[in-house]
Structure formats: C-alpha cells, structure tokens
Amino acid sequence: ACRRSGVHTALETALHAPFDDVARLVPWVQHLFVDIKHTDSAAHQALTGLSNDRILGNLARLSEAGFQGNLVLRIHLIPGLNDDEANLTATARLAATLPQCTLVELLPSHRLGLDTYRRLGLSYPLAHITPPTPQHMAACAAQMMAAAPISVATR
C-alpha cells in the first residue's frame, strides 16, 4: 500500500536472518540499510558473539531475492575494533561487488548508551572507547574509496 501511494519503503537491519525471511521482505523494500560490524569472521564473532556468514551470504543473494532498490552498507566505526586498514579495504571491496550498493556510510561510534547501562546497573562494554574524530572518519572514508570504486559518506 505504501509503494502504491508513493511512500518510500525502507528497512534497516543487520541482515542476520534466514534467507527465506529476507527473500520475502526485500521485494517490497526500496531502500535497504545493512549494518556491517566486521568483514572478518573471527573478528565479527569476537565483537558480536555471532558469525557473519549468514549476513555476507544474504548480501550476496539479494538479487536472487528480487531486491532492486538502493543498498546502503553502514559501518559504525569503533576505533581499535573495526577501523583497521584490512577491514576497511575488505568492506570497500565487498561493497563494490554488490550491484545494488549505492553508498557506504561511516557512522562514528558514540557513548550515548553509557548512562542507560549505568541506570540499569550494567557495565558498558565500550566505555573505554573514544569516538573517532571527524579527521579519522574522513581518513577512513578516503582509504575505502582508494581501495574500491565506491561512494562513501561520513556523519
């Protein structure tokens, strides 16, 4: 109904779902925003507790699922965890292989959850992380664009 009424449809996801679920949703979506934590499987497992195999597999099969919209890969840059040259280069090269990928968006990590964790009596796992500077964000974007023919934006 949204599409028939001219309303854009979008989905923001980590894409860590069974492919059949992805295949049922993406034909209805015009804009797909996919969070990429890390391209290296071991590093992804260390950061999230889960493998990235399903995510990468789903990205590779988007065309098969009928997705014809705009794909934006989003990376929340966390200094010291996923901003290294190998990961940025691998992510840029991954984006370049995805025909629907129109943009890679680099988002700076932040500490907004710190107070919420404190109020819940929980330890904030990234309390030791300093958010990246605008200069570091720009350098990471430049590195990605040098590694592959992609568009990169920073916030």
C-alpha positions as CSV (number, residue, x, y, z in Angstrom):
1,A,0.0,0.0,0.0
2,C,2.9,2.4,0.8
3,R,4.5,1.8,-2.6
4,R,1.2,2.2,-4.4
5,S,0.7,5.5,-2.6
6,G,4.2,6.8,-3.5
7,V,5.6,6.4,0.0
8,H,9.2,5.1,0.1
9,T,9.8,1.9,2.0
10,A,13.0,1.2,3.8
11,L,14.4,-1.5,6.1
12,E,17.4,-1.1,8.5
13,T,18.8,-4.4,9.5
14,A,21.9,-6.4,10.4
15,L,20.6,-8.9,7.8
16,H,21.3,-11.8,10.2
17,A,18.1,-13.7,9.3
18,P,17.3,-16.9,7.4
19,F,17.5,-16.2,3.7
20,D,13.8,-17.2,3.2
21,D,12.8,-14.3,5.6
22,V,15.0,-11.9,3.7
23,A,13.6,-13.1,0.3
24,R,10.0,-12.4,1.5
25,L,10.7,-8.9,2.6
26,V,13.2,-7.3,0.1
27,P,10.9,-7.2,-3.0
28,W,8.8,-4.6,-1.0
29,V,11.7,-2.5,0.1
30,Q,13.1,0.4,-1.9
31,H,16.0,1.3,0.5
32,L,17.9,-1.3,2.4
33,F,20.3,-0.2,5.1
34,V,22.6,-3.0,6.3
35,D,24.9,-2.7,9.3
36,I,28.2,-4.3,8.8
37,K,30.1,-4.8,12.0
38,H,33.2,-6.5,10.5
39,T,34.1,-8.5,7.4
40,D,36.5,-10.9,9.1
41,S,34.5,-13.8,10.5
42,A,36.7,-14.2,13.7
43,A,36.6,-10.5,14.4
44,H,32.8,-10.4,13.9
45,Q,32.4,-13.3,16.2
46,A,34.5,-11.6,18.9
47,L,32.6,-8.3,18.5
48,T,29.1,-9.7,18.4
49,G,29.1,-13.3,19.6
50,L,27.8,-14.4,16.1
51,S,29.3,-15.4,12.8
52,N,28.9,-13.1,9.9
53,D,28.4,-15.9,7.4
54,R,24.7,-15.5,7.2
55,I,24.9,-11.8,6.8
56,L,27.5,-12.0,4.0
57,G,25.6,-14.8,2.3
58,N,22.3,-12.8,2.4
59,L,24.1,-9.8,0.9
60,A,25.4,-11.9,-1.9
61,R,21.9,-13.3,-2.6
62,L,19.9,-10.0,-2.6
63,S,19.4,-10.1,-6.4
64,E,18.2,-13.7,-6.1
65,A,15.7,-12.4,-3.6
66,G,14.4,-9.8,-6.1
67,F,15.9,-6.8,-4.5
68,Q,16.2,-4.0,-7.0
69,G,16.4,-1.0,-4.6
70,N,19.2,1.0,-3.1
71,L,21.5,-0.8,-0.7
72,V,23.5,1.3,1.8
73,L,26.1,-0.5,3.9
74,R,26.6,1.1,7.3
75,I,29.6,0.8,9.5
76,H,29.6,2.1,13.0
77,L,33.3,2.9,13.3
78,I,34.7,1.8,16.6
79,P,38.4,2.8,17.0
80,G,40.6,-0.1,17.6
81,L,37.9,-2.7,16.8
82,N,36.8,-2.3,13.2
83,D,38.6,0.8,11.8
84,D,41.8,-1.1,10.7
85,E,43.1,-1.0,7.1
86,A,42.3,-4.6,6.4
87,N,38.6,-4.3,7.5
88,L,38.0,-1.0,5.7
89,T,39.6,-2.4,2.5
90,A,37.7,-5.7,2.7
91,T,34.4,-3.8,3.3
92,A,35.0,-1.5,0.4
93,R,35.8,-4.4,-1.9
94,L,32.6,-6.2,-0.7
95,A,30.5,-3.1,-1.4
96,A,32.0,-2.9,-4.9
97,T,30.8,-6.5,-5.6
98,L,27.2,-5.7,-4.7
99,P,25.3,-4.2,-7.7
100,Q,22.6,-2.6,-5.6
101,C,25.1,-0.9,-3.3
102,T,24.9,2.8,-3.8
103,L,26.7,4.0,-0.7
104,V,28.8,3.0,2.2
105,E,28.0,5.2,5.2
106,L,30.5,5.5,8.0
107,L,28.9,6.4,11.3
108,P,31.1,7.4,14.3
109,S,30.7,5.3,17.4
110,H,29.3,7.2,20.4
111,R,28.9,6.9,24.1
112,L,25.1,7.6,24.3
113,G,24.4,4.2,25.9
114,L,26.7,4.8,28.8
115,D,24.1,6.4,31.0
116,T,21.4,3.8,30.2
117,Y,23.7,1.0,31.1
118,R,24.7,2.8,34.3
119,R,21.0,3.2,35.3
120,L,20.4,-0.5,34.6
121,G,23.3,-1.4,36.8
122,L,25.2,-2.9,33.9
123,S,28.8,-2.5,32.7
124,Y,29.0,-0.6,29.4
125,P,31.3,-2.8,27.2
126,L,32.6,0.1,25.1
127,A,33.2,2.6,28.0
128,H,36.9,2.6,27.1
129,I,36.3,3.7,23.5
130,T,36.8,7.3,22.4
131,P,34.6,8.2,19.5
132,P,36.5,8.8,16.3
133,T,37.3,12.4,15.3
134,P,36.0,13.9,12.1
135,Q,39.5,13.7,10.7
136,H,39.7,10.0,11.4
137,M,36.3,9.4,9.8
138,A,37.5,11.3,6.7
139,A,40.7,9.3,6.6
140,C,38.8,6.0,6.8
141,A,36.4,7.1,4.0
142,A,39.4,8.1,1.8
143,Q,41.0,4.7,2.5
144,M,37.9,2.9,1.4
145,M,37.4,4.9,-1.8
146,A,41.1,4.2,-2.7
147,A,40.5,0.5,-2.2
148,A,37.5,0.2,-4.5
149,P,35.3,2.2,-6.8
150,I,32.6,3.1,-4.2
151,S,30.9,6.1,-2.7
152,V,31.5,6.7,1.0
153,A,29.8,9.2,3.2
154,T,30.6,10.1,6.8
155,R,28.5,11.7,9.5
